Amino acid sequence: MDNTFLPLIFRMRYINRWSLMFNTEQEDLMQHTAECAFLVHFLATIGNRCFEKQYDADRLAVCALFHDAPEVLTGDLPTPVKYYNDEMKTIYKQIEKSAADKLKNHLPQELRADYAAYLHASELTPGEKKLLKCADKLCAYIKCIYELNAGNQEFQHAYAAIGKEIGAIQSDELQYFLVHCLPAFSLTLDDLQGTL
């Protein structure tokens, strides 16, 4: 059947992230991709308005929605396993590509070309891929902030490791976000609403 693409995509809600760690709040793949879409759109807009870039923020947001879609077929392999060594990284990239191809085949034939670019991020420039990676890393970092703020020390090492990775990324948009936006993710609802 060639019209089962969206039902498979909607199953992202059943793929739990951070499966090797205790979570105070479970995060699923659908939630992650939505957050990543918000973040990459925001980063692209920062780039366009503050740094005279020419990003297509809307297209990047759609790419973010589909960037982990093949995981409905593979599941979410924990990061320590996925990036254990170079051989494992290479093998997992092949598995992801194969899953994306298989997922594409669940689309009606007349729609496959439209979605192939999103499933493979094939039309993104290196700068756009970098921005999407920044958004993906920020999602993980913000998850760590939420867990630590809830008193869950399980995320202490992930917070430090991801913070180090983020610190090594050279990106005007990311640096702007870290200075002007990230601190608000530690605020309470009352603080965010300014009701105190």
C-alpha positions in Angstrom: 0.0 0.0 0.0 1.5 3.3 -1.0 -0.5 5.7 1.2 0.7 4.7 4.6 3.3 7.5 5.0 1.3 9.7 7.4 0.1 7.0 9.7 3.7 5.9 10.0 4.8 9.5 10.7 2.1 9.8 13.3 3.7 6.9 15.1 6.6 9.1 16.1 4.6 9.7 19.3 5.5 6.1 20.3 9.2 6.5 19.9 10.7 7.6 23.3 13.9 9.5 23.4 16.5 9.3 26.2 15.6 5.7 26.7 18.8 4.8 28.7 18.2 7.6 31.3 15.6 8.2 34.0 13.3 11.1 32.9 11.0 13.2 35.0 9.1 13.8 31.9 9.2 11.5 28.9 10.0 13.0 25.5 8.8 11.4 22.3 10.1 11.8 18.8 7.1 13.8 17.6 7.6 16.3 20.4 11.3 16.5 19.6 10.8 17.2 15.9 8.2 19.9 16.6 10.6 21.6 19.1 13.4 21.3 16.6 11.2 22.9 13.9 10.4 25.8 16.2 14.1 26.3 17.0 15.5 26.0 13.5 12.9 28.5 12.2 13.8 30.9 15.1 17.6 30.5 14.3 17.0 31.1 10.6 15.0 34.2 11.4 17.8 35.4 13.6 20.3 34.8 10.8 18.1 36.7 8.3 17.3 39.7 10.5 20.5 40.0 12.5 23.3 38.6 10.3 22.0 39.3 6.7 21.6 35.6 5.8 19.2 34.3 3.2 17.7 31.3 5.0 14.3 29.9 3.9 13.1 29.5 7.5 9.8 27.8 6.5 11.6 25.1 4.5 14.0 24.5 7.3 11.2 24.1 9.7 9.6 21.4 7.5 13.0 19.7 7.2 13.2 19.6 11.0 9.8 18.0 11.2 11.0 15.1 9.1 14.7 15.0 10.1 14.2 11.9 12.4 11.2 10.4 10.6 13.1 7.2 9.6 13.2 6.4 13.3 9.6 5.2 13.0 11.1 2.2 11.2 14.4 1.9 13.2 13.5 3.2 16.6 15.7 5.7 18.4 19.2 4.3 18.9 20.7 5.9 22.0 23.5 8.3 21.2 26.3 6.4 23.1 25.5 3.4 20.8 25.0 5.4 17.6 28.3 7.2 17.9 30.3 4.5 19.7 33.0 4.6 17.0 33.5 5.6 13.3 32.4 2.2 12.0 29.2 2.3 14.0 28.5 5.9 12.8 28.9 4.8 9.2 26.7 1.8 9.6 24.0 3.8 11.3 24.1 6.4 8.5 23.5 3.6 6.0 20.6 2.3 8.2 19.1 5.8 8.4 19.3 6.2 4.6 17.8 2.8 3.9 14.9 3.6 6.4 14.3 7.0 4.7 14.1 5.3 1.3 11.7 2.7 2.7 9.6 5.4 4.3 9.5 7.3 1.1 8.0 4.2 -0.6 5.0 4.5 1.7 4.0 7.7 -0.1 1.8 7.7 -3.2 4.1 7.7 -6.3 3.1 11.3 -7.3 4.3 12.7 -3.9 7.6 10.9 -3.5 9.8 13.5 -5.1 8.3 16.2 -2.9 9.1 14.4 0.3 12.4 12.7 -0.6 14.2 16.0 -0.2 12.9 16.3 3.4 13.6 12.7 4.3 17.2 13.0 3.1 17.8 16.7 3.7 19.3 16.5 0.2 18.5 20.1 -0.9 19.9 21.8 2.2 23.1 23.8 1.8 26.0 23.0 4.3 25.0 26.2 6.2 21.4 25.1 6.5 22.5 21.6 7.6 24.6 23.2 10.3 21.7 25.3 11.4 19.4 22.2 11.6 22.2 20.5 13.7 22.3 23.5 16.0 18.6 23.3 16.5 18.8 19.5 17.2 21.6 20.0 19.8 19.6 22.9 21.4 16.7 20.5 21.8 18.8 18.1 23.7 20.4 20.9 25.8 17.0 22.3 26.7 15.8 18.9 27.7 18.8 18.6 30.0 18.0 22.1 31.5 14.4 21.0 32.2 15.5 17.7 33.8 18.1 19.4 36.0 15.7 22.1 37.0 13.3 19.3 38.1 16.1 17.9 40.3 17.1 15.0 38.0 20.8 14.7 38.3 20.8 11.9 35.7 21.2 14.6 33.1 24.2 16.3 34.6 26.8 14.6 32.4 24.6 15.0 29.2 24.2 18.7 30.0 28.0 19.1 30.3 28.8 17.1 27.2 26.2 18.7 25.0 27.2 22.2 26.4 30.7 21.4 25.3 29.6 20.4 21.8 27.4 23.5 21.5 30.3 25.7 22.6 32.5 24.3 19.8 30.0 25.2 17.1 30.8 28.4 15.2 27.5 30.0 14.4 26.3 33.6 14.8 22.7 32.5 15.1 23.6 30.0 17.8 25.7 32.5 19.8 22.8 35.0 19.6 20.4 32.4 20.9 22.7 31.3 23.7 23.0 34.9 25.0 19.6 36.3 24.3 17.2 33.3 24.5 18.5 30.3 26.3 18.5 31.8 29.8 14.7 32.1 29.7 14.3 28.3 29.5 15.2 28.1 33.2 12.4 30.5 34.3 9.2 29.5 36.0 5.8 30.1 34.4 5.3 33.1 36.6 8.7 34.5 35.7 7.9 34.0 32.0 4.6 35.7 32.2 6.0 38.5 34.4 3.3 38.0 37.0 5.6 38.3 40.1 
